[in-house]
């Protein structure tokens, strides 16, 4: 018999679900399941990853959510006597319209209904956005079951009929058997309703972790959430109580196989079969889409965004270049053609607009960074202040028709000015079209050990000793350290760290010591999504209301909306990402300029200061570079003293070389500059390109150009 899980929580049910999406898919595929649903608590954080992972494994994804339903989502004032009564409600997207409505409900749960940590919706919203959705009676935490238990069958039936009237044939009675007495009482009544109203029954297992042996790790995760020790007695309701903690009653809340579900519901085989009816109702669709560039208002007199961008480009070129040579004109026409072909004129116009507005407001804006500095169009319309033709920067590093990807323009603002520019963008495009991007905070190797140790009441000294055995190397993975062949581990870490890893392995092999128990559970919980935050700089701007495209949330430390999808996938979801970076260095420069004008009545334009000032180079030669962005580290200061830079190109080269990998070429570069080592070239044909860097390949542009003339 074929069966599909329709009530499944992943790690994105924050600190309540312990199931990794990839592991869920692996188990579902191994069991021959054709489809699987994702129904995290109150959010759709994992929806994009879930759909992509399911489709990669040949499994039909069903996107859902287990909402928190309340009488009035706007009510935020409660007392001990009049608590916030939340009911669970499972909803599944049947088609693309259903997905959009699911997304809107999920967004509004945060935007309008958030109370404490719970995003809440109400029946008013459900009436408005129920089309394309499938609903069930859900679990013991849902309105129908809880009303049956607290007020009796008759009152429960009234609630049942309300949902049935709304969803009709898309309303199902959901039966669960986790060995809980109240479930059996509710199931008896629900089966009566099924017969009386001819509503089909489905069975589910309220899955919160992949395998039964993960139950203890999941219980520890719940304790991390509530801040309790695992040894504290359980109370099975969310509120707990003095001297008790929230916890699940047993270890039956795992992703059961089809045969296990058949055995559990052997007397109701139709409850398994009816899950297939839901699968057949669900249309499969992708959440991936082409980038949606916002609509930039074009002034009268221009055909479209491309025409207006061309006008601004050549107007700016006339101001930037005293002589608009054929070479410059050819470069601009080439870039404009690529920008038009790739559909990005609106992107350039939007960025140029908010940068121009920022400058008009007195905001200090950086000259440009990254590959965007290679665009002459960006230079001409004021996005950057670096002439790419003068410095030999390549446009192809920024945009390439053969590599379809979004342009990436990082813009630096002084700290205060950044908010002014963001406010302008929100005002221009609308609050519902601008959002910041979410970050998911996960349990890294050391934090997983610390969290588990605290919950298991391991003495702090022992916990600290364990975490000190984990290498400090960024991206360290505990599972890799503890389960990979030791030879492979040795290739990735140094000798001292290898000794520590061997100690960790010995501790865990000892079996039942408190430290071993901590490590075993930490291995299971590593990578769990612990919390959410906001990307430091990324902002998206949409053509229309963001709720039409993706689910949204909110954050305590931001007035803007926040996406529920993170930066790794936001562009795959079709949304345009821009980086608004607040830079302390620019704030210092702004303060200095203001003080100079106030105290000396001299107004300085920082964008036009000369690049050949001898006293400035003497500062760099002495290593007096405190608070100079990217030149202030002790290592950089040492190399600057050795290099004794006397031209701007020296500073550009040092900035490019001072990073992992290229750093090894710095001594050679310094020696060759001072004639202490002969400048040589691997191939004579490269001499023209590498002459200014003394035969050292410093820049990616040079690598790209070198690949052309060499046979």
Buried (B, 14 or more C-beta within 10 A) or exposed (E): EEBBBBBBBBBBBBBBBBBBBEBBBBBBBEBEBBBBBBBBBBBBBBBBBBBBBBBEBEBBBBBBBBBBBBEEBEBEEEEEEEEBEBBBBBBBBBBEBBBBBBBBBBBBBBBBBBBEEBBBBBBEBBEEBBEBBBBBBBBBBBBBBBBBBEEEBEEBBEBBEBBBEBBEEBBBBBBBBBEBEBBEBBBEBBBEBBEEEEBBBBBBBBBBBBBBEBBBBBBBBBBBBBEBEBEBEBBBEEEBEEEBBBBBEEBBBBBBBBEBBBEBBEEBEEBBBBBBBBBEBBBEBEBBEEBBBBBBEBEEEBEEBBEBBBBBBBEBBEEBBEEEEEEBEEBBBBBBEBBBEBBBBBBBBBBBBBBBBBBEEEBBBBEBBEBBBBBBBBBBBBBBBBBBBEBEBBBBBBBEEEEEEBBBBBBBBBBBBBBBBBEBBBEBBBEBBBBBBBBBEBBBBBBBBBBBBBBBEBEEEBBEBBBEBBBEEEEBBBEBBBEBEEEEBBEBBEEEBBEBBBBBBEBBEEEEEBBBBBBBBBBBBBBBBBEBBBBEBBBBBBBBBBBBBBBBBBBEEEEBBBBBBBBEBBBBBBBBBBBBBBBEBBBBBBEEBEEEEEEEEEEEEBEEEEEEEEEBBEBBBEBBBEEBBBBBEEEBBEBBEBBBBBEBBBBBBBBEBBEEEBEEBBEBBBBBBEEEBEBEBEEEEBEEBBEBBBBBBBBBBBEEBBEEEEE
